[in-house]
Amino acid sequence: MARAPLLALLALLAPLALTAFTLCACTDERGRAQAATTSGVAASASTPASVSRASSAAPSVPADAAPPAASCPPLARLDLPAPTIGAEDPEPVALDDVDAKGMAPFYAKLAALLRGRRSEHLRVAFIGDSNTTMDYLTSALRRPLQRRFGDAGHGFVGLAKPWPGYLHQDVRHGLIEDVWSAHALASNKLEDGVFGLGGIAAISRGAGAKTWVATASEGAPIGTKIDRFDVWYATRAEGGTFDVRLDGKALATVDTRLAAGASAGVEARTFEVADGAHAVDFVANNFGVRLLGATLERSPKAAGGASVVVDCLGADSLNYRLLGLYEPRSFAASLRRRGYDLVVVWLGTNVCILPPHDAWMRAAIDALRAALPEASLLILGPPDRSHARSAGDRETETKACSAAEQRVAHERGVAFWSFQEAMGGEGAVFGFHRRGLVAGDRLHLTPKGAEYMGARLLAALGDGFEAWQAAHPRGGCAE
């Protein structure tokens, strides 16, 4: 199926409310009830509260209506870990966000969370390249945020393994690889462009093909319990059925074949389960079942209140051009279904110097904004890198790329953070390598380096929020 060109994305997004894309859930991600369009699934013997219901794409109604001025609760402290500042550490780098306009929507929702006024979790999407496929940097954000606000679960994870280096933290996942065909935006592409949010899809090669997800092992910092999960799949004329098994027991059979008169797209089905440790198997019953991902979460009730969910949507070799390979309607509706409040995009390492890069970047920003008009967008520049063996032979490409991305961010009115400057500027990668913060390729962060840079990014977000809050003392309440 031919896909619309990337730069026509906005025209395709306009009729989003009329698209045939269907998303199944008991309620949408912000807790707003939707009209049920499928019948409930019988409860599993091991999970008395297990149900699945269906809904359409999330509406754009704000999740948190402001209370009367007199009832505005006090603002709790953010209290996130401070970054290390030692002899070898560069000074913190602030977000580049004029008057905090780009981040203001997210800051207002964060203020509501700190005032105890949110009924649903804040949701962050982190779109990145190979530096994110192991979930190191995103887990360095997710863990302190959930330690602060409550364990809300891992969030999104793909159900295929297109690269050896695809392994998320604080969740367990896997598959029998030889019975699934793995596809991604940058490798083994799909002509129809229908991928999961992480740019990944798994297509069964026959009956009995199994892929699975499970809560983190006991002792993990977060992710050891869930009370709800989603499974995402493509609906196609040549689709089939797959079984959902919870803790080894049959829970549901899902039909991915198109209903009469329906259009191909993506669906997500939500199951509510008893809060606790769980393993979920997805088993295809025939050839051609396309699975796109799963989300594992705890509801605010189970987590002790609304928290923050960070979805790692990293794909190997991803760049702004490849983002245009998503089928636009299904991608936009998937973003809306998750209801992200902040989208962080960390690209530029791959193909940054090609002349169309700016146009691809503008198109991606515009598409994300059209899909999520209430969300904030934050662009991270590329990390410092070098193929040279000494600091005396530096590469200038990264600095030029970062400056170009910053210009586009300014032009589009979104926030920007210079990852290279936060590392210490041009040539900083050599010090990172010496300290064990970056791998031998002087490009990919180690787990230690990801934790280090995650703390610096969190600090920049926290400082930006405090500056915004000082200018908006009733942030999160009626202005």
Steps between C-alpha positions, in 0.01 A plus 500: 500500500648834395571742780447875485824700481632628828437864419131424432462365854298792633243474223452136587462572870217749454221241470635303796165501677346320202770240447412134515784440750348339810658480844373261764511578872281506805549877517745721317844562654379806689212322665225650284228243443430399141205324344567125498507342155595143588370265765697426816730200525419237761708535817800274541493266799826651622386858447144560625501858371635426149297676231556650158289769346530727198513872430575742222803732484542732797320835481686821565303599812745614774546238770513741793232763535616785726330520842375822657788730598443453872538121473839497328723256695859598584777407261718212620874503431620328184799346682683330214863384524761771444766435234860444596711815483866417557834602359436317170133588472375783276261758634129418457345600169152654506219426259485750216132591516416869456260607777441125568228506235595166350504321836215694663228238432709228662604722791136582575414129512805430716386772739156338516669168580701661781180651639336158502246605242558249220285192463725334237872460447712750315631335183833560332601359160872480429575451129864418435755302300737219599606687814152425639420143387642355823282741702800622701438874475123467523525275806726767653200733469227249585654366822548828692165635378318188619696490825372854553138452391431126517565182300273537196661219302737475207274628223550405135721218371521345152412135439773430243879517516627655176849555647704316763512822700128524572446437870298723730570550871268420793288268284558155352421426137593250232380275219576186307687686228497247216118489489461878469612736226639818658452835325612854580504846347868471406521128417269246335249776437126453452352653185179607675691683776289352781745459789466522875583823678861388537536448124486120543265225381498119535320283242431137582635231268246243609281364775654480845732801460541651848624833629473610860538774760520485879544721801853564624668246725461539875747755630486724192461871587166528317279294271443198724119533496228592252122516511439570130663430166436578133586297194537685169445329164433576134161425346532370146302296248769230518515503879405222738449438870724482803447381855576703811617294797543648846732309732459190284119508487283592202361852524372594153522433128543809285400512133719728288306449177312798365129526565278549195544849358784591739836646400838359596667663798598439860307396806596486868313283746519565873474240776457579869651244737559457871790719616813287524776321311385360165622339179303542178540280193372587153470190280410519130256244366603537137734670255485878456406630845675837545571601861627852568569527872368485853468742789530394863372738766353548844196721534524809724294312760751215509802734480380713793416795278572640157863460395713531184527236226798522265464307173828413329434514123856445384582346162840413357634748239191720536506851357247764402469363146410153627231644728317579178470129420224453758154474347387847615142438612577195712814660647313817596209308650742277695663809649158635593399168651797513736419863576854628541554823694863538394680364193879500515680443168870412504614461141770645279786253535391329177484684165505844661719664238274422202342821361135385542555440875341832600190429290465149645534643850237770439259243360549272801443783748190615316361145489559447872333832579201421282456162670558635853398868506497513881843345546840665540786410266866493600776447244836368622801572282737216407762379749866586462670225302824425320654232283843649573734350757607823669339821614730691266310369198145612568200472274298816433197330350320457834529865595364611163217247522408611851492864390278413204256310721494788746407740218211279390382466862499880535316534171233253607473635856603181679754451776858390431778354715856473376608149589851573376538807722355309795778245449754781511513623140703404198751226584331406828452144376868422565460583869180296506688204352778529757242506782304203368197710406506415131587177317810435294330631185491843669134529409278277713450578867575229752243434775714719728512774235126482441433538872738795509335676206151407616566682827618806306191496279271462802678792665445715191131406500475573872674837471277594209191402699607702804561807284158457339336446840657819636334690217173304543454456876152357448623256237287188508207699635273764350714783366 
